[in-house]
Amino acid sequence: MKVKYFSDTDTAHIEFTDRGVHETKEISENIYIDVDEKGNIVSMTIEHARANAGLWEFSYQEMSRQTA
């Protein structure tokens, strides 16, 4: 996964995979997802990212699987 932030346009772009984009879908006025031919998410774009996604803070944490 790659997260890119473009400060000049206040846009965040999150790439989940490097598969080709078949279609871009508008989720809301400022959020778009790109999907492959099978409808799997490839990437997401968030416009006005500081206001819409709280981009002032970013963290990543991988959670281990819980066993019973």
N, C-alpha and C positions, 0 to 999 in steps of 0.2 A: 504494500500500500504506500502511496505517495501523497503527501499533503503539500499543496502549493498555495501561497498567499501572495496576491498581487496588490500591493499597497496603493498603487496609483489609481486602481479602480475599486478598491475595497472588496475584492472578490477572492473567495476560497475555492480551490478545486481539489477534490479528493479522488484519486485514482485507485480503484480496488483491484483492477486487473489490467493486463495489456491487450485484452481481446478487442477486436474491431467494434466500433459503434455502428449499430444499425438504425437506431432511432433515439431522439432526444424527447423526453416527456417533461412538460411543465407540471410541477407538483403544486407550486403556489407562485405568487407574483415574482418571488426572488429565488426560488429553488427549482433546479432542473436536474433530472437524472438521465444518464445515457445508458441504454441497454443494448445487448447484443442481439443476434437473430433469434435466440431462444427466449428472450425477455429477461435474461439475467443482468443485474446491475453491473456496469463497467465503471462508471464514475458519477460524481455528483458535483454540481456547481452551486455555490451560495453567493448571491450578490448582496451587497451591503452587509458583509459578513460580520463586521464588528457589532452591529446592532442586532442582526438576526441570529447569530450563532455564538455570541459571547466569546468572540475570537481573542479576546485579551488574554485568555488562558487556554493552553492546550496540553493535554497529557495523554499518555498511552499506557495501558496496563493490561497485560495478558493474564487472564484468569485460568488457573489450573482446574481440571475437571474434578468434581467432587465424587468420591466413591462411597457407597453405602455400606 
